[in-house]
Amino acid sequence: MALSASQLKVGDSRSEVVVDNLSRTQIVQYAGASGDYNPLHTDEIYVTKVAGFPTVFAHGMLTMGLTGRLLTDWVGDGRLLSYGVRFEKQVWPGDTLTATATVESIDDRDGGKVASFTVVTVNEGGDRVLSGTASARLDP
């Protein structure tokens, strides 16, 4: 069910855990689904011995996709008009991520209501790993 403009007001926010204890298997599954087999995400020996990181880490787009689910769960499928993020910190195996979206404005655009959101995702330590914005079409 799509969200209607009457159900939303500026300042409303929604948070949810989008992944609990991210596993290496999930990271590799994402590599397979996306076709992105960069060794930084899949090859422990490369990432530790050559690149100098403590272990493999998640694709930024995996974090973006997990965060995006919060938005589509809230506003409904097929409603997003825009969604853009900045990756701020790496996401490691074992991380638990919580995403929060906040309504910044609701405007009349192209004959309908459009909500604009800020989006932030943090890890279990409270470190921000992603921030961004989104907009979504609302039902009258």
C-alpha positions as CSV (number, residue, x, y, z in Angstrom):
1,M,0.0,0.0,0.0
2,A,1.4,3.4,-1.0
3,L,1.8,6.2,1.5
4,S,-0.6,9.1,1.2
5,A,0.2,12.7,1.8
6,S,-2.2,12.8,4.7
7,Q,-0.2,10.1,6.5
8,L,3.0,12.1,6.5
9,K,4.3,15.4,7.9
10,V,7.6,17.3,7.9
11,G,9.8,15.9,10.7
12,D,8.4,12.4,10.7
13,S,11.1,9.8,10.7
14,R,11.4,6.0,10.5
15,S,14.3,3.8,11.6
16,E,15.0,0.1,11.2
17,V,17.8,-2.3,11.4
18,V,18.5,-3.1,7.7
19,V,21.1,-5.8,8.4
20,D,22.0,-7.6,11.6
21,N,25.5,-9.0,11.8
22,L,26.4,-8.7,8.1
23,S,28.1,-11.9,7.0
24,R,30.9,-12.5,4.5
25,T,28.4,-14.8,2.7
26,Q,26.0,-11.8,2.2
27,I,28.9,-9.7,0.8
28,V,29.9,-12.5,-1.6
29,Q,26.3,-13.0,-2.6
30,Y,26.0,-9.3,-3.4
31,A,29.2,-9.6,-5.5
32,G,27.6,-12.4,-7.5
33,A,24.3,-10.5,-7.9
34,S,26.0,-7.3,-9.0
35,G,28.9,-8.8,-10.9
36,D,31.3,-6.7,-8.9
37,Y,34.1,-9.1,-7.9
38,N,36.5,-6.4,-6.8
39,P,39.0,-8.3,-4.6
40,L,38.5,-5.7,-1.8
41,H,35.2,-7.3,-1.2
42,T,35.9,-11.0,-1.8
43,D,39.6,-11.9,-1.4
44,E,40.9,-12.0,2.1
45,I,44.5,-12.5,1.2
46,Y,44.5,-9.7,-1.4
47,V,42.8,-7.2,0.9
48,T,45.0,-7.9,3.9
49,K,48.4,-8.5,2.3
50,V,48.3,-6.2,-0.7
51,A,45.7,-3.5,0.0
52,G,46.4,-3.3,3.8
53,F,42.9,-3.5,5.1
54,P,42.1,-5.7,8.2
55,T,39.6,-7.8,6.2
56,V,37.2,-7.6,3.3
57,F,34.4,-5.0,3.4
58,A,31.0,-4.5,1.9
59,H,30.3,-2.9,-1.4
60,G,29.0,0.7,-1.0
61,M,26.1,-0.2,-3.2
62,L,25.1,-3.1,-0.9
63,T,24.8,-0.5,1.9
64,M,22.9,1.8,-0.4
65,G,20.5,-1.0,-1.3
66,L,19.9,-2.1,2.2
67,T,19.2,1.5,3.2
68,G,16.9,1.9,0.2
69,R,14.7,-0.9,1.5
70,L,13.8,1.4,4.4
71,L,12.5,4.0,2.0
72,T,10.5,1.6,-0.2
73,D,9.1,-0.2,2.8
74,W,7.8,3.2,4.0
75,V,6.6,4.9,0.9
76,G,5.7,1.9,-1.3
77,D,7.2,0.2,-4.3
78,G,7.7,2.3,-7.4
79,R,7.4,5.6,-5.6
80,L,11.0,6.8,-5.4
81,L,11.8,9.6,-7.7
82,S,15.4,10.2,-6.6
83,Y,17.8,8.5,-4.2
84,G,21.5,9.5,-3.8
85,V,24.0,8.9,-1.1
86,R,27.5,9.5,0.1
87,F,29.5,6.6,1.5
88,E,31.2,7.8,4.7
89,K,32.8,4.7,6.3
90,Q,33.4,1.2,5.3
91,V,31.0,-1.5,6.4
92,W,32.7,-4.7,7.8
93,P,31.5,-8.2,8.3
94,G,29.7,-8.4,11.6
95,D,28.4,-4.9,11.4
96,T,24.7,-4.2,12.2
97,L,23.3,-1.2,10.3
98,T,20.4,1.0,11.3
99,A,18.9,3.3,8.7
100,T,16.8,6.4,9.5
101,A,14.8,8.5,7.0
102,T,13.4,11.9,8.0
103,V,10.8,13.9,6.0
104,E,12.4,17.3,5.2
105,S,9.6,18.7,3.0
106,I,6.4,17.9,1.2
107,D,5.8,19.9,-1.9
108,D,3.4,20.1,-4.8
109,R,5.2,19.0,-7.9
110,D,3.9,17.9,-11.3
111,G,0.3,17.8,-10.2
112,G,1.0,15.7,-7.0
113,K,2.6,15.6,-3.6
114,V,6.4,14.8,-3.4
115,A,8.1,14.1,-0.1
116,S,11.8,14.9,0.3
117,F,13.9,12.9,2.8
118,T,17.3,12.8,4.4
119,V,18.7,9.4,5.0
120,V,21.4,8.3,7.5
121,T,22.7,4.8,8.2
122,V,24.9,4.0,11.2
123,N,26.7,1.0,12.4
124,E,26.4,-0.6,15.8
125,G,28.9,1.8,17.2
126,G,26.9,4.8,16.0
127,D,29.4,5.7,13.3
128,R,27.7,7.1,10.2
129,V,28.5,4.9,7.2
130,L,26.1,6.5,4.7
131,S,24.1,9.7,4.3
132,G,21.9,11.0,1.5
133,T,18.7,12.3,0.2
134,A,15.6,10.8,-1.5
135,S,12.3,12.0,-2.9
136,A,9.1,10.0,-3.4
137,R,5.8,10.5,-5.0
138,L,2.8,10.3,-2.6
139,D,-0.8,9.4,-3.1
140,P,-3.2,12.3,-2.6
